[in-house]
């Protein structure tokens, strides 16, 4: 497999796992405000992971 394909797959899996974990934590918190805030905090990881992936992939394609 190409390293770029492995990187894309890993980043997409990490973003999806973060999203699923965020939703799970948020809705299992019940009335606990801190638990819901933890779910929101984990949800913020998703765009950060995808931005990191974009940065890494753009860096790999940059002309040398």
Secondary structure as UniProt FT lines:
FT   HELIX           3..28
FT   TURN            30..31
FT   HELIX           33..61
//
